[in-house]
């Protein structure tokens, strides 16, 4: 059970770290766009602008994609699954490992 709790804590810290990376990247993009106002051609704001493709709005500004958050979420779901198994069926899990 201790290993499951440690895994959940590491997974949550991983998600928190990814969130802080996203905030840092978004802040840098904001500063680049502000700095770009002094340039003759708005190269960066064109690259970071929201665009519509196929009727679905996609924002290039979002730093983290679903793929980058999928792995820690799958680990989290796995740890929760094993915690539930260990809670409801402790005798099967403990006896099968010996």
C-alpha distance (Angstrom), angle and dihedral (degrees) to the residues before:
residue distance angle dihedral
X1 . . .
X2 3.79 . .
X3 3.79 91.3 .
X4 3.81 90.5 52.7
X5 3.82 92.0 51.0
X6 3.81 91.1 48.2
X7 3.81 89.7 48.9
X8 3.80 91.7 51.0
X9 3.81 90.9 49.1
X10 3.82 91.9 49.4
X11 3.80 91.3 47.2
X12 3.81 92.3 50.6
X13 3.80 90.7 48.2
X14 3.83 88.7 49.5
X15 3.82 90.1 53.6
X16 3.81 90.4 47.4
X17 3.80 90.6 50.6
X18 3.82 91.4 51.1
X19 3.80 89.3 49.8
X20 3.81 91.2 53.0
X21 3.82 90.1 48.9
X22 3.81 89.0 52.6
X23 3.79 91.6 50.8
X24 3.80 91.2 48.6
X25 3.80 92.8 50.2
X26 3.81 92.1 46.5
X27 3.81 90.0 51.3
X28 3.80 92.0 49.7
X29 3.79 91.3 49.6
X30 3.80 89.8 50.5
X31 3.81 90.9 51.9
X32 3.81 92.4 47.5
X33 3.80 90.8 51.8
X34 3.82 90.8 48.7
X35 3.80 90.9 49.2
X36 3.77 90.4 47.2
X37 3.80 91.3 65.7
X38 3.82 86.7 81.0
X39 3.82 92.3 54.8
X40 3.81 121.9 91.9
X41 3.83 93.5 -129.0
X42 3.83 123.7 41.3
X43 3.81 97.3 -134.6
X44 3.80 99.2 152.0
X45 3.79 98.8 43.7
X46 3.79 89.4 52.9
X47 3.79 89.8 52.7
X48 3.81 94.7 46.3
X49 3.78 97.6 40.8
X50 3.78 121.2 116.0
X51 3.75 114.8 -104.3
X52 3.73 136.3 -170.7
X53 3.76 119.0 -127.3
X54 3.74 122.4 174.0
X55 3.81 93.5 -12.0
X56 3.80 91.8 -61.5
X57 3.78 120.0 109.0
X58 3.80 113.0 -128.4
X59 3.76 121.4 -175.9
X60 3.76 119.2 -151.9
X61 3.81 88.7 -164.9
X62 3.78 93.0 73.3
X63 3.77 104.2 99.0
X64 3.80 99.4 -163.4
X65 3.74 122.0 57.0
X66 3.76 130.0 -157.3
X67 3.81 89.5 -101.7
X68 3.79 92.2 58.5
X69 3.80 92.6 50.8
X70 3.81 94.5 40.8
X71 3.80 96.9 76.9
X72 3.83 97.7 53.8
X73 3.81 89.9 42.8
X74 3.82 90.6 53.0
X75 3.80 90.5 49.5
X76 3.81 89.8 49.4
X77 3.81 92.0 50.0
X78 3.80 90.1 47.6
X79 3.79 93.0 51.8
X80 3.80 91.4 47.6
X81 3.81 89.7 49.0
X82 3.80 92.2 52.5
X83 3.81 91.2 44.9
X84 3.81 90.2 54.1
X85 3.81 90.7 47.2
X86 3.78 90.9 49.6
X87 3.79 91.6 47.5
X88 3.82 97.2 48.6
X89 3.83 100.5 31.0
X90 3.81 107.0 28.3
X91 3.80 95.8 146.8
X92 3.82 94.5 55.5
X93 3.78 94.7 47.1
X94 3.81 96.7 43.3
X95 3.83 95.3 42.6
X96 3.82 93.9 47.1
X97 3.81 92.3 54.3
X98 3.83 93.3 57.1
